[in-house]
């Protein structure tokens, strides 16, 4: 078949109606409506290349001309010109019509030239044909075609148009044209009555004599009709048309059956049943219900799999209704993977419905009674207490337990759980097995441990429905599975990425390379799943190589109402779970009143996750029997719903009734379980009155030996042996000989190698790589992630190098030690997310203390996209939940003229959240770390590569963990003065930085001039932090101010009182100045000034007014957007700090 036969004349004729033509002088011309259809069919895009509009004196449009380019996706394009005058057809056109008409004419002409071979000079005669195409070797598919007769430069002949194009790549191997074509009406689709006429004729011919039709048709009828018919036996009235319509009907149920499912336990669902589930749409009536049909043999599971029997239409409908329109609604046809869809079809389209044996049902009943009675007990004992109970969704508990049992059978050993407050106490008590006496004690106010007892640090605590715990749970199959429920704040969904990160870390430390032993489970609310952006951010991580956990099971406890907001006001989609379709995961909607349906989908979710290692969503549609909390009145806003709920039986009552009706249990059996549960609850309640917390088991096995804030920890050396530095330095600066890096990158690595060889001029990136490499040599895991961290936002890191010829990647830090685990050092560009990625790394860092986990913001101010993580987790997590983390946050910061969005990391916010008392100087023993142990985190603004090296290593070389906020530099990355010698990194006595503890991080760097212990001739002491130091030092050189000392406060929080007082004593006559780049209401000034005053006060060095301020004036924006203004401000700042006359307060 000549490719030219598939020409545009045929295509046009197939998509245009007679109404799209107009006849002028006996010739047909395509109208505007026709050109619109053609451009849509070809997916043509238009671009206006030029236009002109002429106006008269009254500013009316006289004439418009347009030049438009039409472009097809194949790259073909054509230009068309069109014009329009004001006075056409003897009347004046409106102003707005003239340009639009000219533009439309230009588009039509461009479209015509771009798409046509020839314009047919007559409306063609239409025919039908059918082709058999081999879509892959050995498998053929039917395609119905439209044919027309046209006259063009090639003469009069048929031109073909496929009406049923395949999704697969097709190779035409055979085709046949019906020898005696007859004119047919216009086709409306491949299953139209017109196309059926030809099929019927061929079918009748085949039934009479298979040899009378082409071999391809013979194969088609044999495969399609299978055992339903044989030549000469007849088809009992079933036609190919009906068979195709049946296939469409089955698919309609697979796609939209969930819209007809009985999902709402309250019966308030008013969803419209889709039209495509109506038999009449496919030409069937009630008279066809008892006719027998055969669905055919197809490469598809479920109803379309092999060996399907002949069924009546009634039986087919019954099976479809039972599979897709019962208490479970399945959404999976959006998944573009045939194997996954077939797997689900085999599970869903079963021959008989799933029936559980009696022993399983008794276990489910017992678990449902525990879930229900637990809530009832709390409601009885503490009627006015907030507990965010699970009433209305009690089936969650037995569903989770069955899911865990099935997961354990499939190889899962650890499950990390994240969930909001709704039902959390029930999960804590019944699933994760937190002692009931402890839960009851917390309701009664709780009992703090005795003050001063070792290991009993309690922090500030948190409300009972935010707390977490862990437990080794025995399963029904005789295994044990470790459960961890992660503590979380009230900020719904914020815990999601934390759980995923912790799960990923568990997989790394347990060598779970196939990600089948450790699994995350997230429980959501319906309002938050649809409304909180972090849900999508977390879903988006699910398939990324360095963030995937092999699938997370999401359970949505769908109350059908948020706090007081109805679903129609809380989301724009049909379901709250529709966001999950973006990542092609299956969604199982289930009626929360049907316990066995809930158990079925929970088990199915576990099987899916272990089979395909991807996410899955269970939408547990239930209700909330009371308000948002137990003292809230829900009828204010949902009166109709709560009138129904008031009279609605609980899921326990419904299940008990079901089992009693089947005779599997008696009333006495049910009562015995109730009595047992009530007895245990009352026993635990009695114990709770005398409950005393045991020594806190608040850290996992990896954390054994690590100290809580009240246990003393000593300072450790962070220097590294010179030979180790040289060895790892060579490893991180060497590329394979055959590797072809970018020439600029090659030069950078050559310069780095020279730094290591000479031991001089070590820059920021090399210092960081040395810190990472030294930790790896010591057996520690290092993980760095964030946006563009592999290269670095400022093109400074280059931890991953790309071969310019092959595109291959090479990471020098993956080759520091022999046979290095490929994940021991991980550097990963993240998705464009701050909230979820920072949360992920936080969760990762909480699993094992022997790891340096870092998150770097692209620019420091981007961190405010993750503010919830800083406020609720990082700054306060240890105090609230007794969970330590050593996470390092790198926030590029510095004023260099890049405007208000890229200058400040909002340093003041982190300092404001620091919890040290500005008016009480703590014990400052130089050999201990009591001050830093008792603070909530550390904030540093480092100015030398060596100090950066040591502050990173300090995170690992101590027996406690604290978050570290680093205001990372930008222009210091390549500043000529911001260099260190290799001797500042080692632990050799006598080298710079070495003292009695060895080489370590300097919390304050004294003046670079070698001043004595007391310098009475210094008239001004300038304290600063960050890159402004280099500008001040440069200004000091220019002004030759030898009477000014400049000290750098490298660690801002906790405040280095001891070192500040040392410098105050060194310069007894000096005016005290704090200098910063930031405006007065930002930066460190508000944090520093009261603490500096406390240090001065104990030495008798003056009042608060004796602290002089040099910096920008208060401002709403962090920085100016005008470069000239920035340069002027920066210059004035340095001059003021070094001015000869005294500086006025403030």
Buried (B, 14 or more C-beta within 10 A) or exposed (E): EEEEBBBBBBBBBBBBEEEBBEEEEEEBEBBEEBBBBBBEBBEBEBEEBEBEBEEEEEEEBEBBBBBBBBBBEEEEBBBBBBBBBBEEEEEEBEBEBBBBBBBBBBBBBBBBEBBBBEBBEEBBBBBBBBBBBBBEEEEBBBBBBBBBBBBBEBEEEBBBBBBBEEEEEBEEEEBBBBEEBEEBEEBEEBBBEBBBBBBEBBBEBBBEEBEEBBEBBBBBBBBBBBEBBBBEEEBEEBEBBBBBBBBEBBBBBBBBBBBBBBBBBBEEEEEEEBEBBEBEBBEBEEEBBEBBBBBBBBEBBBBBBEEBEBBBBEBBBEBBBBBBBBBBBBBBBBBEEEEBBBBBBEBBBEEEEEEBEEEBBBBBBBBBBBBBBBBBBBBEBBEEBBBBBBBBBBBBBBBBBBBBBBBBBBEBBBBBBBBBBBBBBBBBBBBBBBBBBBBBBBBBEBBEBEEEEEBBBBBEBBEBBBBBBBBEBEBBEEBEBBBBBBBBBEBBBBBBBBBBBBBBBBBBBEEBEEBBBBBBBBBBBBBBBBBBEBBBBBBBBBBBEBBBBBBBBBBBBBBBBBBBBBBEEBBEEEBBBBBBBEBBBBBBBBBBBBBBBBBBBBBBBBBBBBBBBBBBBBBBBBBBBBBBBBEBEBEEBBEEBBEBBEEBEBBBEBBBEBBBEEEBBEEEBBEEBBEBBBEEBEEBBEBBEEBEBEEBEBBBEBBEEBBBBBBEBEBBBBBBEBEBBBBBBEBBBBBEEEBBBEEEBBEBBEEBBEBBEEBEBBBBBBBBBBBBBBBBBBEBBBBBBBBBBBBBBBBBBBBBBBBBEEEEEBBBBBBBBEEBEEBBBBBBBBEEBBBBBBBBBBBBBBBBBBBBBBBBBBBBBBBEBBBBBBBBBBBBBBBBBBBBBBBBBBBBBBBBBBBBEBBBBBBBBBBEBBBBEBEEBBEBEEEBBBBBBBBBBBBBBBBBBBBBBBBBBBBBBBBBBBBBBBBBBBBBBBBEEBBBBBBBBBBBEEBBBBEEBBBBBBBBBBBBEEBEEEBEEBBBBBBBBBBBBBBBBEBBEEBEBEBBBBBBBBBBBBBBBBBBBBBBEBBEEBBBBBBBBBBBEBBBBBBBBBBBBBBBBEEEBEEBEEBBBBBBEEBEEBBBEEEEEBEEBBEEBBEBBBBEEEBEEB
